[in-house]
């Protein structure tokens, strides 16, 4: 990956360390389980680490892309002393290297807003989900992140996202995608704590 893109992504990861525990609470509430295989995908991972620490899920993986993000998350896992308990796969938006029907919870942050980096492959996400699996796809601070945490990082976060190429996405566009069948399975649009597509298999 171009260093001009990788550097702000890494800075965003560090910047959001104060958000991840609160966002994890939101994701855990949507998931509603303490077991299962949890997969976080893309370049904006970060919640899978506190999910493991909080015991939300039984095993944990990252499908990292674009190129360069796999090594970044491996180093982070090593620093957290959990390199042996989380699988990190070099992947892509089609989830190469992730087995069909193998995942109970997919988390894909930043999924809807960076078309210059990747396009969301909803069918690939649906393919890797097990029966009754859930995917949380979108972005935002989550509904439990305190306002003071958001205020502390909001401006810098916006600047970095724009440098990476963030574009706008609306709930209305997503609803049309659901109606057109672009998003398979059962899907609902959630705007509490961001903009998220909740897919269920």
N, C-alpha and C positions, 0 to 999 in steps of 0.2 A: 504494500500500500504506500502511496505517496506520503512522505513524511509530513507534508503540510496538512494532511488529513489526519494522520495517525496521532500527531502531537495534541491537537485539541480533543480528540476522542479520549486519550489517556488523561488529559486534564479534567475532562468531564467526569470520568470515573472517580478520580480523587475528590473532586468537588462534591459529588453526590454521596460520599460516604456517610454524611450526616442524615441523608434521606433514606438510604436502603433499609434500615431497621423498621422505619415507619411504613414504607411501601410494602415491605415483607408482610407486615400485619394485614394490610389490605388484600394482598395476594392470597395469604393463608385463609382469610375469611371467604374469599371466592372459591378457593379449592375445597375447603371443608373437610380435609383429611390430614392425617399425620404420617401416612405411609405412601408407597408408590414411587415411581421413577420420575424425577423432576428434571426437565431439560430447559435451560435458558439458551437462547439463540441470538446470533448477530454480533455486532461490535459494541453494543451498549449493555453488556451483561454487568452484574453486580449484586443482584438480589439473591442469587443462588447461594452465595457464601453465608449471609445471615440466615437464610432458610435452613441450611444445614446446621448452623449453630443453634437455631431455635427448635430443631427437630421437626420441621415441616417437610415431610418426605422421607423415604427410606434409602434411596440412592440418587446420585446427582451427576449431571453431565452438562457440558457446554458444547454447543455446535458453533464454533467461532468463524466468523468471516467479516470483512474481506481479509485477504492475506496479511499476515502480521499480527492479527489479534489473538491467534492461538498461543503464540509464544508469550504474549503479554499476560494472558490469563493463567498460563502455567506458572509464570514467575510470581504472580499474585498468590496463587494457591500454595506455592512453596513458602512464601513469606508468612502465610497464615497457618503453616504446618498442616495442610490438608491435601497435599498433592497426591497422597495415596488413596484418598477417599472420594475424589471427584475425577471423572473422565472428561478430558478436553479433546475434542475432535476438530481437526481442520475441515471445515465444511463450506457450504454455500447456501444461497437462498432456497435451493431445492432440497436441502438437508441431506446431501450426500454423506454417506457413512453412518446414518441413523436408520436403524432397522424399522421396518413396517410393524405397526401394532406393538410398539415397545415402550411408549411414554404415557404416563398418567397426567402430567401437567406440563404444558409448554408455556414459557414466558418469553415474549418477544417485545422488548421495550424499544421505542424509537422506530417501530416497524412501519408506520404509516407516513413518515415525514421526510424520508431521505431517498427519493427516487434516483438521484444521481449515484448513490452507492449500491442500491439493490432494489428489486421489486419484491413485494411480499408474495410468496407462493402459498396461498391458502390451501390448495389441494395437497401440497407436500406436508403441511402441518397436519391436516386431517389424516393423511396416510400414516403418519408415525404415531398418532394417538391410539391408545387402546380403547376398547369399548367402555363407555362412560367417562372417557378422558376429557379434560378441559384444557383449552388454550386461552391465555390472556394476552391479547395482541394490541399494542397501541403505545400510549405514553402519557406521562403526567406524574405528579408528585404523590398520587394516591390520596385517599380521603383522610388518612390519619397523620399525615405530616404536619407538624405545628407551623403556624404562619410565620413565626420568627425564624424557623429553619429555612422556609421558602424565601423570606425576605433577604436572608443573609447571602444566599447564592443566586437568587433569581436573575439579576442583571448580568452577571458573568456567565451564567448558564445560557441565557439567550444569545449573548455575543458568540459564544463557542458554537452553539447549534447553527447559527447563521453562517459561520465560517465553514462548517462542514457541509452546508447546503440544505438546511432545513426549509421545507415548504409547508404551506398550510393544508390541513385536511379538515373537513367538516363532518358532523354526524349525518347530515342529509346525504352526502355522497356515499358514506358507508351504508346507509339504509338502502340506497339504490343498488349497491353491490350485493347486499343480502337478497333483495327482491329478484335481482337478475340471475341469482344462482352462482355468482362469482365466488361467494363464500359458502362452502359446502356445510352440510349438517345443520344443526340448530345453531343460530347465532343471534346474539342480542348486542345492542350498542349501549354502552354505559358512559355517562358523562360526569359522574361523581368522582372527583379526584383525577381528572384528565379526560382523555378520549380513548376508549378501549372497545375492542370487539371481544366478546366472550363466546368462544366456539365450544360446543359440546357434541360428543360423538355418541 
